[in-house]
Amino acid sequence: MSATEEDVYFSTNPPPRNLDAHVEQARSFIDAHAAAGRRVVLLTSGGTTVPLERQTVRFIDNFSAGTRGATSAEYFLEAGYAVIFLHREFSLVPYARHYSHATTGSFLDFLEADGRGGVRPRSDVRDKMSMVLAAYRRARDENLLLTIPFVTIGDYLHELRAISRLMAPLGPRGLLYLAAAVSDFFVPPDRMAEHKIQSTDAVKHRKKNSTTSSSSNNNNNNNNNNNNNNNNNNNNKNKEVNDASGSGNDNGNESGDSTTSSSRSISKEEEVFDNFDATSAARSKSLVIDLDPVPKFLKTLVDGWAPEGMIASYKLETDPSILVHKARHSLARYQHHLVIGNLLATRKWEVVFVSPGREDRWLRVPKRRGEWSDDEVRSLQAGEVPREEPLMELEALIIPAVRDLHDAHIQQNQQKTA
Ligand code: PAZ
């Protein structure tokens, strides 16, 4: 990507509100750890959103609860890294993840009354909770964990660029570990509606019939006309967009793009209903959204933003037959250091490490009893989910393996500069 393309993207897509504050936090975090000779990982986690309106009511989301990222962060801390955790707001975060997002019940279920008017952890979870709390407190008290949130694809890219550029003082001791699920497509600002996209012509109808329209009504109508114009543009292009293509993302991750979009209805501009009532909704048309591709920033990241650090990206696919091919393709295209491939269905059981000059390496959680047979390995690689729950967290294997590759990266750099 040319510098101009990068400049255009970043000058036309506004930065997140707290970018300057985040940059200052990250700068002092990185400088402190660089001075202490510690390794720092910038870890991305969770999914980015693609807003459809400036005052956002609707957005397209990417699949990811942030489990991989939050779990990896804990193992990186255990492995001696300081961690900048760039994550989707309200997705899983290290340590709290053990209690925060229960699918049944609530975190309050982990507590019980202590009989003296207070509360304490339930006796069956107390031991684990005190270990988790101790690890969390150590990370917090020793300033080893900095958490920075993002929501949209634009926020994510601005934050990633700004923070990775600060990693220079770390030299090869910096690591980028890109596990976030990043959108491949977005609505550019000049085509984005200001207000909530309307699903009926009720507002236009009000405009048509209003005898005394206030200035605020006019504003509303204008804005809604804008929306309709936007949508007309989209309809004119008559292009169906499916953002779940697995086409590879490469924006600070190797997205197999896990974006989903939900369909909404909007009336065609030329349809003006004589009477607005419930039937107008039934007569409304589907909304066609025209998205632009997000520029591919991974090469820029490798060459310009964090040139000395090691860069590891994830590649998510759902089709087993293309996973390794796509991982290799991305490595060849972006010339970074490691792609970790995983399939949606089996991502908690196995991943494949694809790195230059090395054999592909599959990491798999051990079986409860015995070894994986060849047939079982073939089933896993074909995306079949085993019946049993994984025996352990796969990140307990992934992070030490990443650390080994990072050791080699640091050594190579030392030899080059010796
Ligand atoms: O958050 P999670 O643990 O459910 O999922 C993790 C993941 C599959 C999003 C991650 O491992 C990954 O592959 N990230 C890159 C996603 C992508 O290629 O878009």
Residues whose N, C-alpha, C, O or C-beta is under 5 A from the ligand:
A	BS01	PAZ	F63 S64 A65 G66 T67 R68 L178 A179 A180 A181 V182 N253 E254 S255 G256 D257 S258 Y314 K315 L316 R347
